[in-house]
């Protein structure tokens, strides 16, 4: 039974760090590193590197930058676009490290699933931000950003302390994500289509139609002259 609980805990931690990294990578690393150094948790050996002071300082600095960048309309979308190339591979690496050195096959499998979860949560975050930015006021951005940070902290805490319940919630999240992502994608396409329409050049008038209109106008003027 203890072995089964350990396996469930490792799976929850692995999937949890992958999922959380797609939303806020720096908050995930910072929380794990701080809890590790305070002695509240014992991470797998390969993941204990997040407690290194240099990594904690880097994660803390980047979280400070993201805390403000993530709350400015437009800037948050650019930030998310840039972090597409950072959150997903980092989520895969953290997920692989969370399973320890059980076997190379398990690490690869964890990296694949963790990277996919990071991609899914990142896509939901980035897409919803594009839709939120259609509102000119910054309140919704602040609300969304703070809610995302709290969700990451709560998710990591649940994965560490209540792994079974976290895995159940993760399954629910995946089902909702499958249903929600196509709707978000359609909304994002409408937003970018609208922006492209604002900056797109107007179509030049058709010279044939213009010539026909001119002939019709001249003909009308001639008929009026004859009737007079």
KOLMARSE-273326 format. One record per residue (C-alpha): chain; residue number from 1; residue in one letter; x, y, z. Coordinates in Angstrom, 1 decimal, decimal comma. Example, Ala and Ser with C-alpha at 12.3 -4.5 7.8 and 13.67 -1.06 7.14 Angstrom:
<rs>
(r "A" 1 "a" (12,3 -4,5 7,8));
(r "A" 2 "s" (13,7 -1,1 7,1));
</rs>
This chain:
<rs>
(r "A" 1 "x" (0,0 0,0 0,0));
(r "A" 2 "x" (2,8 2,4 0,8));
(r "A" 3 "x" (4,4 1,7 -2,5));
(r "A" 4 "x" (1,1 2,5 -4,3));
(r "A" 5 "x" (0,8 5,7 -2,4));
(r "A" 6 "x" (4,3 6,6 -3,4));
(r "A" 7 "x" (3,6 6,0 -7,0));
(r "A" 8 "x" (0,4 8,1 -6,9));
(r "A" 9 "x" (2,4 10,9 -5,2));
(r "A" 10 "x" (5,1 10,8 -7,8));
(r "A" 11 "x" (2,5 10,8 -10,6));
(r "A" 12 "x" (0,6 13,7 -9,1));
(r "A" 13 "x" (3,8 15,7 -8,5));
(r "A" 14 "x" (5,0 15,0 -12,0));
(r "A" 15 "x" (1,7 16,0 -13,7));
(r "A" 16 "x" (1,3 18,9 -11,3));
(r "A" 17 "x" (4,6 20,6 -12,1));
(r "A" 18 "x" (3,9 20,1 -15,8));
(r "A" 19 "x" (0,4 21,6 -15,6));
(r "A" 20 "x" (1,5 24,5 -13,4));
(r "A" 21 "x" (4,5 25,3 -15,6));
(r "A" 22 "x" (2,2 26,1 -18,5));
(r "A" 23 "x" (0,4 28,7 -16,4));
(r "A" 24 "x" (3,3 30,3 -14,4));
(r "A" 25 "x" (6,6 28,5 -14,6));
(r "A" 26 "x" (8,5 30,9 -12,2));
(r "A" 27 "x" (5,9 30,6 -9,4));
(r "A" 28 "x" (6,0 26,8 -9,7));
(r "A" 29 "x" (9,8 26,7 -9,4));
(r "A" 30 "x" (9,8 29,3 -6,7));
(r "A" 31 "x" (7,2 27,5 -4,6));
(r "A" 32 "x" (8,9 24,1 -4,9));
(r "A" 33 "x" (12,3 25,5 -4,1));
(r "A" 34 "x" (11,2 27,5 -1,0));
(r "A" 35 "x" (9,2 24,5 0,4));
(r "A" 36 "x" (12,3 22,3 -0,2));
(r "A" 37 "x" (14,7 24,6 1,6));
(r "A" 38 "x" (12,3 25,2 4,5));
(r "A" 39 "x" (12,0 21,4 5,0));
(r "A" 40 "x" (8,3 21,2 4,4));
(r "A" 41 "x" (8,7 18,7 1,5));
(r "A" 42 "x" (11,3 16,3 0,3));
(r "A" 43 "x" (11,5 16,4 -3,5));
(r "A" 44 "x" (12,9 13,6 -5,7));
(r "A" 45 "x" (16,7 13,9 -6,0));
(r "A" 46 "x" (16,6 15,1 -9,6));
(r "A" 47 "x" (14,1 17,8 -8,7));
(r "A" 48 "x" (15,9 19,1 -5,6));
(r "A" 49 "x" (18,0 21,4 -7,8));
(r "A" 50 "x" (15,1 23,9 -7,7));
(r "A" 51 "x" (16,2 24,6 -4,1));
(r "A" 52 "x" (19,6 25,9 -5,3));
(r "A" 53 "x" (19,9 29,6 -4,3));
(r "A" 54 "x" (20,9 30,6 -7,8));
(r "A" 55 "x" (17,8 29,1 -9,3));
(r "A" 56 "x" (15,6 30,6 -6,5));
(r "A" 57 "x" (17,0 34,0 -7,2));
(r "A" 58 "x" (16,5 33,6 -11,0));
(r "A" 59 "x" (13,0 32,3 -10,5));
(r "A" 60 "x" (12,2 35,1 -8,0));
(r "A" 61 "x" (13,4 37,8 -10,3));
(r "A" 62 "x" (11,5 36,5 -13,3));
(r "A" 63 "x" (8,4 36,0 -11,2));
(r "A" 64 "x" (8,7 39,7 -10,2));
(r "A" 65 "x" (8,9 40,7 -13,9));
(r "A" 66 "x" (6,1 38,5 -14,9));
(r "A" 67 "x" (3,9 39,7 -12,0));
(r "A" 68 "x" (3,7 43,1 -13,6));
(r "A" 69 "x" (4,0 42,2 -17,3));
(r "A" 70 "x" (1,2 39,7 -16,9));
(r "A" 71 "x" (-1,2 42,5 -15,8));
(r "A" 72 "x" (-0,8 45,0 -18,6));
(r "A" 73 "x" (-3,2 44,5 -21,6));
(r "A" 74 "x" (-1,3 43,6 -24,7));
(r "A" 75 "x" (2,0 43,1 -22,9));
(r "A" 76 "x" (0,6 39,9 -21,3));
(r "A" 77 "x" (-0,2 38,5 -24,7));
(r "A" 78 "x" (3,3 39,2 -26,0));
(r "A" 79 "x" (4,8 37,7 -22,8));
(r "A" 80 "x" (2,7 34,6 -23,3));
(r "A" 81 "x" (3,8 34,3 -26,9));
(r "A" 82 "x" (7,4 34,5 -25,9));
(r "A" 83 "x" (7,0 31,9 -23,2));
(r "A" 84 "x" (5,5 29,4 -25,5));
(r "A" 85 "x" (9,1 28,4 -26,2));
(r "A" 86 "x" (9,9 28,4 -22,4));
(r "A" 87 "x" (7,0 27,0 -20,4));
(r "A" 88 "x" (6,4 23,9 -22,4));
(r "A" 89 "x" (9,9 22,4 -22,5));
(r "A" 90 "x" (10,5 23,5 -18,9));
(r "A" 91 "x" (7,2 21,8 -17,9));
(r "A" 92 "x" (8,4 18,6 -19,7));
(r "A" 93 "x" (11,8 18,8 -17,9));
(r "A" 94 "x" (10,3 19,3 -14,5));
(r "A" 95 "x" (7,8 16,5 -15,0));
(r "A" 96 "x" (10,6 14,1 -16,0));
(r "A" 97 "x" (12,7 15,2 -13,0));
(r "A" 98 "x" (9,8 14,7 -10,6));
(r "A" 99 "x" (9,7 10,9 -11,2));
(r "A" 100 "x" (13,3 10,6 -10,2));
(r "A" 101 "x" (15,6 8,0 -11,6));
(r "A" 102 "x" (13,1 5,1 -11,8));
(r "A" 103 "x" (14,0 4,3 -15,4));
(r "A" 104 "x" (14,7 6,2 -18,6));
(r "A" 105 "x" (11,4 5,0 -20,1));
(r "A" 106 "x" (9,4 6,5 -17,2));
(r "A" 107 "x" (11,3 9,8 -17,4));
(r "A" 108 "x" (10,5 10,0 -21,2));
(r "A" 109 "x" (6,9 9,2 -20,6));
(r "A" 110 "x" (6,6 11,8 -17,8));
(r "A" 111 "x" (8,3 14,4 -20,0));
(r "A" 112 "x" (5,8 13,7 -22,8));
(r "A" 113 "x" (2,7 13,9 -20,6));
(r "A" 114 "x" (4,1 16,8 -18,6));
(r "A" 115 "x" (5,0 18,7 -21,7));
(r "A" 116 "x" (1,5 18,1 -23,1));
(r "A" 117 "x" (-0,1 19,3 -19,9));
(r "A" 118 "x" (2,1 22,4 -20,0));
(r "A" 119 "x" (1,1 23,0 -23,6));
(r "A" 120 "x" (-2,6 22,7 -22,8));
(r "A" 121 "x" (-2,6 24,9 -19,8));
(r "A" 122 "x" (-0,4 27,5 -21,6));
(r "A" 123 "x" (-2,8 27,5 -24,6));
(r "A" 124 "x" (-5,8 28,1 -22,3));
(r "A" 125 "x" (-4,0 30,9 -20,5));
(r "A" 126 "x" (-2,7 32,6 -23,6));
(r "A" 127 "x" (-5,9 32,3 -25,6));
(r "A" 128 "x" (-8,1 33,5 -22,8));
(r "A" 129 "x" (-5,8 36,5 -22,3));
(r "A" 130 "x" (-6,3 37,5 -25,9));
(r "A" 131 "x" (-10,1 37,5 -25,4));
(r "A" 132 "x" (-9,8 39,4 -22,1));
(r "A" 133 "x" (-7,7 42,1 -23,8));
(r "A" 134 "x" (-10,7 43,0 -26,0));
(r "A" 135 "x" (-11,8 44,8 -22,9));
(r "A" 136 "x" (-10,0 48,2 -22,6));
(r "A" 137 "x" (-9,9 48,3 -18,8));
(r "A" 138 "x" (-7,1 46,6 -16,8));
(r "A" 139 "x" (-9,2 45,2 -14,0));
(r "A" 140 "x" (-10,0 41,9 -15,8));
(r "A" 141 "x" (-6,2 41,4 -16,5));
(r "A" 142 "x" (-5,3 41,8 -12,8));
(r "A" 143 "x" (-8,2 39,5 -11,8));
(r "A" 144 "x" (-7,1 36,9 -14,3));
(r "A" 145 "x" (-3,4 37,1 -13,4));
(r "A" 146 "x" (-3,9 36,9 -9,6));
(r "A" 147 "x" (-6,4 34,0 -10,1));
(r "A" 148 "x" (-3,9 32,1 -12,2));
(r "A" 149 "x" (-1,2 32,6 -9,6));
(r "A" 150 "x" (-3,5 31,4 -6,8));
(r "A" 151 "x" (-4,5 28,4 -9,0));
(r "A" 152 "x" (-0,9 27,4 -9,5));
(r "A" 153 "x" (-0,1 27,6 -5,7));
(r "A" 154 "x" (-3,2 25,7 -4,8));
(r "A" 155 "x" (-2,6 23,1 -7,5));
(r "A" 156 "x" (1,0 22,4 -6,4));
(r "A" 157 "x" (-0,1 22,3 -2,7));
(r "A" 158 "x" (-2,8 19,8 -3,6));
(r "A" 159 "x" (-0,4 17,6 -5,7));
(r "A" 160 "x" (1,9 17,5 -2,7));
(r "A" 161 "x" (-0,6 16,9 0,1));
(r "A" 162 "x" (-3,7 15,4 -1,6));
(r "A" 163 "x" (-2,4 13,6 -4,7));
(r "A" 164 "x" (-5,5 11,6 -5,4));
(r "A" 165 "x" (-7,8 14,6 -5,3));
(r "A" 166 "x" (-5,4 16,5 -7,4));
(r "A" 167 "x" (-5,4 13,8 -10,1));
(r "A" 168 "x" (-9,2 13,7 -10,1));
(r "A" 169 "x" (-9,3 17,5 -10,5));
(r "A" 170 "x" (-6,7 17,2 -13,3));
(r "A" 171 "x" (-8,9 14,8 -15,2));
(r "A" 172 "x" (-11,8 17,3 -14,9));
(r "A" 173 "x" (-9,4 20,0 -16,1));
(r "A" 174 "x" (-8,4 18,0 -19,2));
(r "A" 175 "x" (-12,0 17,3 -20,1));
(r "A" 176 "x" (-12,9 21,0 -19,8));
(r "A" 177 "x" (-9,8 21,9 -21,8));
(r "A" 178 "x" (-10,9 19,6 -24,7));
(r "A" 179 "x" (-14,3 21,3 -24,7));
(r "A" 180 "x" (-13,0 24,8 -24,2));
(r "A" 181 "x" (-9,9 25,1 -26,5));
(r "A" 182 "x" (-11,9 25,0 -29,8));
(r "A" 183 "x" (-14,1 27,9 -28,5));
(r "A" 184 "x" (-11,1 29,9 -27,4));
(r "A" 185 "x" (-9,4 29,3 -30,7));
(r "A" 186 "x" (-12,5 30,6 -32,6));
(r "A" 187 "x" (-12,6 33,6 -30,4));
(r "A" 188 "x" (-8,9 34,3 -30,9));
(r "A" 189 "x" (-9,3 34,0 -34,7));
(r "A" 190 "x" (-12,1 36,6 -34,7));
(r "A" 191 "x" (-10,0 39,0 -32,6));
(r "A" 192 "x" (-7,0 38,8 -35,0));
(r "A" 193 "x" (-9,3 38,9 -38,0));
(r "A" 194 "x" (-10,7 42,2 -36,6));
(r "A" 195 "x" (-7,2 43,6 -36,0));
(r "A" 196 "x" (-6,1 42,6 -39,5));
(r "A" 197 "x" (-9,2 44,4 -40,9));
(r "A" 198 "x" (-8,3 47,6 -39,0));
(r "A" 199 "x" (-4,8 47,7 -40,5));
(r "A" 200 "x" (-5,5 46,1 -43,8));
(r "A" 201 "x" (-5,5 48,2 -47,0));
(r "A" 202 "x" (-8,8 49,0 -48,7));
(r "A" 203 "x" (-9,4 47,2 -52,0));
(r "A" 204 "x" (-8,8 49,6 -55,0));
(r "A" 205 "x" (-11,8 50,3 -57,1));
(r "A" 206 "x" (-12,4 48,1 -60,1));
(r "A" 207 "x" (-11,4 50,2 -63,2));
(r "A" 208 "x" (-13,9 48,4 -65,4));
(r "A" 209 "x" (-16,7 49,3 -63,0));
(r "A" 210 "x" (-15,4 52,8 -62,7));
(r "A" 211 "x" (-15,4 53,2 -66,5));
(r "A" 212 "x" (-18,9 51,8 -66,8));
(r "A" 213 "x" (-20,1 54,2 -64,2));
(r "A" 214 "x" (-18,5 57,1 -65,9));
(r "A" 215 "x" (-20,1 56,2 -69,3));
(r "A" 216 "x" (-23,5 55,9 -67,7));
(r "A" 217 "x" (-23,0 59,3 -66,0));
(r "A" 218 "x" (-22,0 60,9 -69,3));
(r "A" 219 "x" (-24,9 59,3 -71,1));
(r "A" 220 "x" (-27,3 60,6 -68,5));
(r "A" 221 "x" (-25,9 64,1 -68,9));
(r "A" 222 "x" (-26,3 63,9 -72,7));
(r "A" 223 "x" (-29,9 62,8 -72,5));
(r "A" 224 "x" (-30,7 65,7 -70,2));
(r "A" 225 "x" (-29,1 68,1 -72,7));
(r "A" 226 "x" (-31,2 66,7 -75,5));
(r "A" 227 "x" (-34,4 67,0 -73,6));
(r "A" 228 "x" (-33,7 70,6 -72,9));
</rs>
